[in-house]
Amino acid sequence: MRLAYYDILLAAEQITVNEASVKLLQKELDDQQQRYDAGTVPHFNVLRARVSVANARPALIRAQNNYRIAKNNLANLLGYNLPRDIWENIPLNLTDSLDAEPFQINLPEALEQALDQRPELVALRKTEALQKLNITDASSGYKPNLSLFAGYNWLNRQFDDTGTTPALNQYLDGWNAGAMVTWNIFDGLLTHGKVLQAKSLYEKSRTAVDEEVRTIELEVRTAFSDFLEAQEVLESQKTVLEEAEESLREANARADAGTGTQLDVLDAENQLTQARSTQVQALHDYDAARARFERAIGAGIVPAKS
């Protein structure tokens, strides 16, 4: 769910980046057209600027399409039934933005938390405990069975002591109690088979727990590594955007002074767009990696009561 949410924010940021790129290139095209009309640059400069604008528009169109698809995906995950008269853009506007909020990780503590809170592992451990109890239950066949009973009986006498005269109004009553011990000395190895089966199921459940522990630890370590990568990439992009903007200013200044070329300006504009796109993607990857890591350690999951 959070990843789908971040995909919408990424698509929205990409639209902003590509709109700025098209606007910047369109400004360059207008400038070159004015210079051409004044006779200071060849028509080739106008054509090159026009091609650059045309090449930038598909990226904007793709970003707008990604935005529509991302909103549809989130609406589907949320279980919304969208009106069928909405053909294109869902009226879903998010107020958040991608950020780089610091997130500190202690891997040993994260592993311990994951092994304590991941619901699939909790379920397997309960299964293991039940299978262990089944061994005790199956082994009870080796032991004697003690039964205790007690009660109060009442019955009427139908005959007297000679057995000939009816005596329906006479009765006998009283308490009785007793105990009975049974011990199945040999049951055709039925109990032995039940014990072996219970032990086998118990070992199988223990193996399942061990495998799940290794799987969860690998998932946590992988998510941790992915988060470190996203963090390092984001860190590397801190000054790139400022440098790209400064490079474009210098390229424009050289072009105005006659010491630079239009190609330098277009290249600087493309580099600035690339820097903006990379920064937005890095922010998205950072937030997505953090969400995957929190999912891997079971963050936000309330442990089930025993």
C-alpha positions as CSV (number, residue, x, y, z in Angstrom):
1,M,0.0,0.0,0.0
2,R,2.8,2.5,0.9
3,L,4.7,1.6,-2.2
4,A,1.7,2.3,-4.3
5,Y,1.3,5.6,-2.5
6,Y,5.0,6.5,-3.2
7,D,4.5,5.6,-6.8
8,I,1.9,8.3,-7.1
9,L,4.2,10.9,-5.5
10,L,7.0,9.8,-7.8
11,A,4.8,10.2,-10.9
12,A,3.7,13.6,-9.8
13,E,7.3,14.8,-9.2
14,Q,8.2,13.4,-12.7
15,I,5.5,15.4,-14.3
16,T,6.8,18.5,-12.6
17,V,10.4,17.8,-13.7
18,N,9.4,17.1,-17.3
19,E,7.2,20.1,-17.5
20,A,10.1,22.2,-16.3
21,S,12.3,20.6,-19.0
22,V,9.8,21.3,-21.8
23,K,9.4,24.9,-20.6
24,L,13.1,25.4,-20.5
25,L,13.6,24.0,-24.0
26,Q,10.7,25.9,-25.3
27,K,12.3,29.1,-23.9
28,E,15.5,28.2,-25.7
29,L,13.6,27.6,-28.9
30,D,11.9,31.0,-28.6
31,D,15.3,32.6,-28.0
32,Q,16.8,31.0,-31.0
33,Q,13.9,31.9,-33.2
34,Q,14.3,35.6,-32.2
35,R,18.0,35.4,-32.9
36,Y,17.3,33.8,-36.3
37,D,14.7,36.5,-37.1
38,A,17.4,39.1,-36.2
39,G,19.9,37.3,-38.5
40,T,22.4,36.5,-35.8
41,V,22.1,32.7,-35.9
42,P,21.5,30.2,-38.7
43,H,18.3,28.3,-39.1
44,F,20.0,25.2,-38.0
45,N,19.9,26.5,-34.4
46,V,16.2,26.8,-34.6
47,L,15.8,23.3,-36.0
48,R,18.0,21.9,-33.3
49,A,16.0,23.6,-30.5
50,R,12.8,22.5,-32.1
51,V,13.9,18.9,-32.1
52,S,15.0,19.1,-28.5
53,V,11.5,20.3,-27.5
54,A,9.9,17.5,-29.5
55,N,12.2,14.9,-27.9
56,A,11.3,16.2,-24.4
57,R,7.5,15.9,-24.8
58,P,7.2,12.0,-24.8
59,A,8.8,11.9,-21.4
60,L,6.2,14.3,-20.1
61,I,3.4,12.2,-21.7
62,R,4.8,9.0,-20.1
63,A,5.0,10.7,-16.7
64,Q,1.3,11.8,-17.0
65,N,0.3,8.3,-18.0
66,N,2.3,6.8,-15.1
67,Y,0.5,9.2,-12.7
68,R,-2.9,8.0,-14.0
69,I,-2.0,4.4,-13.6
70,A,-0.5,4.9,-10.2
71,K,-3.7,6.4,-8.9
72,N,-5.7,3.6,-10.4
73,N,-3.5,1.1,-8.6
74,L,-3.8,2.8,-5.2
75,A,-7.6,3.0,-5.6
76,N,-7.7,-0.7,-6.4
77,L,-5.7,-1.6,-3.4
78,L,-7.9,0.6,-1.2
79,G,-11.0,-1.3,-2.6
80,Y,-12.6,1.8,-4.1
81,N,-15.3,1.3,-6.7
82,L,-14.5,4.0,-9.2
83,P,-17.4,5.5,-11.2
84,R,-17.4,4.2,-14.7
85,D,-17.9,7.7,-16.1
86,I,-14.4,8.6,-15.1
87,W,-12.4,7.9,-18.2
88,E,-9.0,9.4,-17.6
89,N,-7.7,11.1,-14.5
90,I,-9.0,10.0,-11.1
91,P,-9.7,13.1,-8.9
92,L,-7.2,11.9,-6.3
93,N,-4.8,14.6,-5.2
94,L,-2.1,13.8,-2.6
95,T,-0.8,16.6,-0.4
96,D,2.4,14.8,0.7
97,S,5.7,14.8,-1.1
98,L,8.7,12.5,-1.3
99,D,11.1,13.3,1.5
100,A,14.4,12.0,3.0
101,E,13.5,11.8,6.6
102,P,16.4,10.3,8.6
103,F,15.9,6.7,9.6
104,Q,18.4,5.0,11.9
105,I,18.8,1.3,11.8
106,N,20.4,-1.1,14.3
107,L,20.6,-4.4,12.4
108,P,20.9,-6.8,15.4
109,E,17.8,-5.1,17.1
110,A,16.0,-5.2,13.7
111,L,16.6,-8.9,13.3
112,E,15.4,-9.6,16.9
113,Q,12.3,-7.6,16.3
114,A,11.5,-9.4,13.0
115,L,11.9,-12.8,14.6
116,D,9.6,-11.7,17.5
117,Q,6.8,-10.0,15.5
118,R,6.6,-11.5,12.0
119,P,3.2,-13.2,12.1
120,E,4.1,-16.2,9.9
121,L,6.9,-17.1,12.3
122,V,4.6,-16.7,15.3
123,A,2.1,-19.1,13.7
124,L,4.8,-21.7,13.0
125,R,6.1,-21.6,16.5
126,K,2.6,-22.3,17.9
127,T,2.3,-25.2,15.5
128,E,5.6,-26.5,16.8
129,A,4.4,-26.3,20.4
130,L,1.2,-28.2,19.5
131,Q,3.1,-30.9,17.8
132,K,5.3,-31.3,20.9
133,L,2.2,-31.8,23.0
134,N,0.9,-34.4,20.6
135,I,4.0,-36.5,21.4
136,T,3.0,-36.6,25.1
137,D,-0.6,-37.4,24.1
138,A,0.5,-40.3,21.9
139,S,2.9,-41.6,24.5
140,S,0.0,-42.0,27.0
141,G,-0.9,-45.3,25.4
142,Y,2.1,-46.8,27.1
143,K,0.7,-46.1,30.6
144,P,-2.2,-47.6,32.6
145,N,-5.5,-45.9,32.5
146,L,-7.3,-45.3,35.8
147,S,-11.0,-44.7,35.8
148,L,-12.9,-43.5,38.9
149,F,-16.7,-43.6,39.2
150,A,-19.3,-42.8,41.8
151,G,-23.1,-42.5,41.9
152,Y,-26.4,-42.9,43.7
153,N,-28.7,-45.8,42.6
154,W,-32.4,-46.4,43.3
155,L,-34.5,-49.4,42.3
156,N,-37.8,-51.0,43.3
157,R,-38.1,-54.7,44.3
158,Q,-40.5,-56.6,42.1
159,F,-40.4,-59.8,44.2
160,D,-39.9,-60.8,47.8
161,D,-37.2,-63.1,49.1
162,T,-39.1,-66.2,47.8
163,G,-39.3,-64.6,44.4
164,T,-43.0,-65.3,44.1
165,T,-44.9,-62.4,45.8
166,P,-44.9,-59.0,44.0
167,A,-43.5,-56.2,46.1
168,L,-43.6,-53.1,43.9
169,N,-43.8,-50.7,46.8
170,Q,-40.5,-51.8,48.2
171,Y,-37.2,-50.4,46.8
172,L,-33.4,-50.4,47.4
173,D,-31.2,-47.3,47.2
174,G,-27.7,-46.2,48.1
175,W,-24.4,-44.8,47.1
176,N,-21.8,-46.7,45.1
177,A,-18.2,-45.8,44.1
178,G,-15.2,-47.6,42.6
179,A,-12.1,-47.5,40.6
180,M,-11.0,-49.4,37.5
181,V,-7.4,-49.7,36.2
182,T,-6.8,-50.9,32.6
183,W,-3.4,-51.4,31.0
184,N,-3.1,-52.4,27.4
185,I,0.1,-54.5,27.6
186,F,0.2,-55.1,23.8
187,D,-1.7,-53.2,21.2
188,G,-0.1,-54.4,18.1
189,L,2.5,-51.5,18.1
190,L,-0.4,-49.0,17.6
191,T,0.9,-46.7,20.3
192,H,4.4,-47.0,19.0
193,G,3.3,-46.0,15.6
194,K,1.4,-43.0,16.9
195,V,4.4,-41.8,18.9
196,L,6.6,-42.1,15.8
197,Q,4.1,-40.2,13.7
198,A,3.9,-37.4,16.4
199,K,7.7,-37.2,16.6
200,S,7.9,-37.0,12.8
201,L,5.4,-34.1,12.7
202,Y,7.2,-32.4,15.5
203,E,10.5,-32.5,13.7
204,K,8.9,-31.3,10.5
205,S,7.4,-28.3,12.4
206,R,10.8,-27.5,13.9
207,T,12.4,-27.6,10.5
208,A,9.7,-25.3,9.2
209,V,10.5,-22.8,12.0
210,D,14.2,-22.9,11.3
211,E,13.7,-22.4,7.6
212,E,11.3,-19.5,8.2
213,V,13.9,-17.9,10.6
214,R,16.6,-18.1,7.9
215,T,14.2,-16.7,5.3
216,I,13.2,-13.7,7.5
217,E,16.8,-13.0,8.4
218,L,17.7,-13.0,4.7
219,E,14.8,-10.7,3.9
220,V,15.7,-8.3,6.6
221,R,19.4,-8.2,5.6
222,T,18.4,-7.7,1.9
223,A,16.1,-4.9,2.8
224,F,18.8,-3.3,5.0
225,S,21.3,-3.5,2.1
226,D,18.8,-2.0,-0.3
227,F,18.1,0.8,2.2
228,L,21.8,1.6,2.5
229,E,22.1,1.7,-1.3
230,A,19.2,4.1,-1.6
231,Q,20.6,6.2,1.2
232,E,24.0,6.5,-0.4
233,V,22.5,7.3,-3.8
234,L,20.4,10.0,-2.3
235,E,23.4,11.4,-0.4
236,S,25.3,11.6,-3.7
237,Q,22.6,13.7,-5.3
238,K,22.7,16.5,-2.8
239,T,25.0,18.8,-4.7
240,V,24.4,17.5,-8.2
241,L,21.3,19.6,-8.8
242,E,23.0,22.8,-7.7
243,E,25.9,22.1,-9.9
244,A,23.7,21.3,-12.9
245,E,21.8,24.6,-12.4
246,E,25.1,26.5,-12.2
247,S,26.3,24.7,-15.3
248,L,23.3,25.9,-17.2
249,R,23.7,29.5,-16.0
250,E,27.3,29.5,-17.2
251,A,26.4,27.9,-20.5
252,N,23.8,30.6,-21.1
253,A,26.3,33.3,-20.1
254,R,28.9,32.0,-22.5
255,A,26.4,31.8,-25.3
256,D,25.3,35.4,-24.7
257,A,28.9,36.5,-24.7
258,G,29.6,34.6,-28.0
259,T,32.2,32.3,-26.4
260,G,29.8,29.3,-26.1
261,T,27.5,27.4,-28.5
262,Q,23.9,26.5,-28.5
263,L,24.9,22.8,-28.1
264,D,26.5,23.7,-24.8
265,V,23.2,25.2,-23.6
266,L,21.1,22.3,-24.8
267,D,23.5,19.8,-23.2
268,A,23.4,21.8,-19.9
269,E,19.6,21.8,-20.0
270,N,19.5,18.0,-20.6
271,Q,22.0,17.5,-17.7
272,L,19.8,19.6,-15.4
273,T,16.7,17.6,-16.3
274,Q,18.6,14.4,-15.7
275,A,19.8,15.6,-12.3
276,R,16.2,16.5,-11.3
277,S,14.9,13.1,-12.5
278,T,17.7,11.3,-10.7
279,Q,17.0,13.2,-7.4
280,V,13.3,12.5,-7.6
281,Q,13.9,8.8,-8.3
282,A,16.4,8.7,-5.4
283,L,13.9,10.1,-3.0
284,H,11.3,7.6,-4.1
285,D,13.8,4.7,-3.8
286,Y,14.8,5.9,-0.3
287,D,11.2,6.0,0.9
288,A,10.3,2.7,-0.8
289,A,13.4,1.0,0.7
290,R,12.5,2.3,4.2
291,A,8.9,0.9,3.7
292,R,10.2,-2.5,2.7
293,F,12.6,-2.6,5.6
294,E,9.9,-1.7,8.1
295,R,7.7,-4.5,6.5
296,A,10.6,-7.0,6.8
297,I,11.0,-6.3,10.6
298,G,7.3,-6.4,11.3
299,A,7.1,-2.7,12.2
300,G,3.5,-1.7,13.1
301,I,2.4,-5.3,13.7
302,V,0.9,-5.9,17.1
303,P,2.2,-9.2,18.5
304,A,-0.5,-11.8,19.0
305,K,-1.3,-12.6,22.6
306,S,-0.4,-16.1,23.7
